[in-house]
């Protein structure tokens, strides 16, 4: 009470404006819109094919129909998830600074991307700084999508070099400081948890320890409470979305997603580059539906992306999360490298 009566006029005005925005935004219409969106998502998840009804991708060798289509194609787009697809990282060492790709994985990707018919993109939730920047120079012919669609690095033409560009540069980042402050509160109450502040997103790793520890239940409850708190106070106000993961969650602008980044890759003119990012059409969707690729393969666990790729003619989608999915095929993470090796030999 004393603090409320003695704060400066400037702070009082700021707090009043924040409270006023919250009151006018948390309306019945906003609640109904949010409720219906979550209901639609739940329905979509419920109608996905059970994992046991999704066929395992057969070996991509001479007798495989997928392999034959791959061989016949003249320009192929290969989209590969990094986390839980290319590699399975130990949850105890999941900090961005610990990120790396094993040498055998790097060699395979180099081999796959050296074929001029292949356009290879790695899709990751990791940031550029401190993580993906470590492997960019090693994979000069590979394109990247970072922070779940916040940044993109176009696959360079032969002899050229490209840089990452932001796909959310027109989005306010004023939400990041209050989000970090809020997560700092939960970090103090959740032993072992830590915050990773990135270029355009924030990840909170609430349990990097033993998955069988009895304290994991407490950490999960803290994570659920933190997500609700972030959504209620910042989510609708700043247009954010929250992406849950294994023992962590990611907060990022709603307009950013792997699906949206891939839509830019599919355009005849391709994704934006540092030279084109400021043009009026840099982030324009592919309204014509035309694409230069006659074969598209997506391997990963991003369900929205897999569903989108399914709508493209002559496409192959492979789910690696071993859960209900609309993917055409499924594959265990340990078998991904072997199957990509088969494609590299085509």
N, C-alpha and C positions, 0 to 999 in steps of 0.2 A: 504494500500500500504506500509506504513512504517513498519507494523508488518511483512509483507511478506519479506521485505528486511533485517530485523534485526533478524529473528529467527535463532536459532542455526543450524548447519549443520545436526545434528542428527534429529531434528524435521523436517527440510526440506526434508530429505531423507524419513522419515516415511510418511509424507504427499504425497510425490511424488509416493511412492509405493502404497499407498491407492488409489490415483487417477488413477494410471496406471492399477491396478487391476479392477477398475470400468470401465475403457475404454475398456479393452480387454474382460470383461465379458458381457457388455451390447451390444452384437452384434445382427445382424439381426437374426441369428439362435436362440439366446436366446429369443428374442422377439417372434419369431414364435412358439417356443416350449411352452413358457408361455401362449401365446394367445390360442393355440390349447388345452392346458390343461384346461384353464378356459372355453373354448367353450364346451368341453366334459362334464365338471361339470354342466354347465348350461343346456345342453341337457338332462343329467341324471335327473336333478331336474324337468325339463319340462315333462318328460315321466313318472314320478311317478304317482301313482293312486291318484285321487282327494280324499280328506278326506271323503267326503260324500259317496264314493263308498267302503270305508273300513268298514267292519262290526265291531260293538262294541263287545268286548270280553264278551261272556255270563258268568253268574256266574259259577265259577269252583266248581261245586257240582256233585252229582252222575250221572245226565243225560248228563253232558257235555262231548263231545268227547275228548276235550283236557284233562279234568280231568281223564278220563278213561285211556288215553295213559300215563298220568303221574303216575297213580297208578300201571300200568303194568310194568313200566320201573324199571330196577335194579340199574342203576347209572345215576343220573340226574345232569346236569350242569344248574345252575340258575344264570343268569347275570342280575344285577339290577343297573340301573343308580341311582345316588344319587340326583343331582340337578334337580329340576323340575320333579322328578319321585317319589322318596321316600318322599321328603320334598319340600316345596315351601317357600324359604326364602324371608323375607322382603328386597327389594332392598336397604333400608336405613341402614340395618345392615348386609351387605354382606362381610365385611372384614373377612379374614381367621380366625382371632382371635375370631370372634363371632360364629364360626361354632359349631354346636352341633346337635345331633339327639335326638328327644324326647324319653322319657322312654318307651312309648308304641311301638315305632318303634324298639328300641333296643331289647325289650323282644320278639317281633315277629321274628326278625332276629336270635336271639339265639335259639328260638324254631325250626325255619326252618332249621338251620344249625346243630342241634343236631341229626337229622335223618341221619344215616350213608350212606343212599342212595343219599343224597343231597350234592352237592358241590356248595356252594354259594359264589359268588364274587360280591363285590360292586365296581362300576366303577364311578370315580369322577374326576373332574377337580381340586379339592382341593389339596394342598400340604400335605406332611406327617407332617412336623414340624409345630406345632401350630394349626393343624386342625385334620387330620385323626388319628394322634397319640393319640388323646383324647378318641377314641372309640375302638382302637385295643384291649386293654386288656379286655374290656367288651364283645367283640365278638371273643373269642379265636378260634372258628371253622370256621371263615369266612376269605376268601381271599380278597385282595384289589388291585385295580389298581388306582394309583394316578397321578395327573397332566396330565390327558388325555393320559396316556400310557408311561410316562417318568419313572415311578417306578411301581414295582409290589411286592406284598407280597403273596407268595404261601399259599394256604389253607393248614394248618399243618395236618400231620397225627396225629392219636389219641395219646395223651400224649406228643407230641412234640411241639416245638415253632419255628416259622420262623420270619425272619426280612425282611424289604423292601430291594430290590436291584435295582440299576439303570439299565435301559434298554438303556441308551444313554451315558454310561460312555466313549465310544470311540468317542464321538462327541465333538468338540471344543466348549467351552463356552465363547470364547473371544467376542462373539457378545453381551453378556449381559450388559456390562458396557456402550458401545455406545448406546444401546437400552434404558437403563435407563436414560442416559443423554438426549436423544432425547425426551423421554416421559416427562422428567422434564420440558422441554421447553413448551410442550403442557399443562402440569398440571398448570403451572403458568397462562396460558391464559384461563383455563377452571375452573371456581369456583366450589368447591366441589369435584373435581376429585382427585384420588390418585393412586399410583403405589403399586402393591404387587409383590415384587421380591421373587421368589421361588427357589427351588433347581435347576431345569433345565428349568424353564419357567418364563415368566413375564406376569402378568395381569394388564391392565389399566382399572380402573373403572371410566368412564368419566362422569357418571351421577347417583349418588345414591339418588337423590332427588325425588320430586313429578313428576310423568310421564306427568302430565298435565301442567307443568310449561312452559311458553313461551321460556325459555332459553334452553330447551331440544334440539330444532332445531340447535342452535349454537353448543351445545356439540356434536351432531351427525356429524356436518360438521367438527369439530375439530378431531373427531375420524376417519372419513374417510381420512382426510388429513394426520393424524399421521400414519395410516395403509399404505397409499401409500408411505410415506416418509421412513418407516421402510423397506418396501419391496424393494424399489428402492436402498436404501443404504446398506442394510444388508441381505435382504431375499435371493437373489440368491447367494450372496457371501458366506454365511454361511449355506445355505440349510435350511431355516426356513419356517414355515408356520404360518398363522394367522387364528385363529378360532374366528369368531364373536359370541357374546352372547348378552343377553338382557342388554343393557347399559354398556357393557364392551367388551373387546376382549383379547384373549390370544395369546402370541407369544411363540413358542416352536420349537424344532428341527423337521424337516420334517419327519424324520424316526420314530418319536413317534406318536402313535395313539392308541386309544382303540382297534381298529380292530387288529393291530399288536400284542398287548398284549394278546388279546383273542386267536389269532393263537397259541401262546405259551402255553396257558392253554389247548387247544384242543389236543396237542401232547400226544402220549401215555406216555411219560416220564414226562409230565407236564411242568410248567414254571420253570425258573431257581431259585435257592435258593442261599444264601450266600456261601454254600459249592460247588455249581456247576457253579456259574456265570463266573468263569475264565476259564472254559473248552472251547475248540474250538467249540463245538456244542451247547453252552449255549443259543445262540440266533438263532439257525438254524430253518428255517421254517419247517412246517410239510409237507414234500414233498410226503409222502405216502398217505396222506389224511385220514389215520386211526385215530380213536379217541376212547377212552374207554367209552364214554357216549352214551347211547341209547335213551336219551331224552335231548334236549337242549332248554331252554327258555331264551329269551332276552327281557327285558322290559326297555324302555328308549326312548331317542330322538336322538341317534347317528345314522344317516341314513346309513352311510357306514357299520357300524357294523350290523345293522338289515338286510341289503342286503346280507352280508356275511353269517349270520346265516341262512338265508332263503335257502342257498344252501346245508345245512347239513340235512341228512335224519332225519325224525321224530323231526323236530324243530318247535318252536312256537315263532313268533316275535310279539311284542306288542308296538305300537308307542304311546307315551304320549304327543307329541307336537301338536296334532290336526291340522297338516298341511298335504300337499300332502306327500305320503310315499309309500314305497314298502312293508311295514309291512303287515302281514296277518291279524292283528287285531289292533284295536285302543282302547284307554282307557283314561278317564280323570284322571288327577293326584290324585284327591280326592278319586278315587275308587281303587287305587293301593293297599293300605294296606288291604282292605277288601278281595281282590282277593288273595293276598299272605297268608292271614289268612286261607283261604279255603285250600290252598296247604299244609299249616303247619298241618292241621287236617287230611290230607290224611293218 
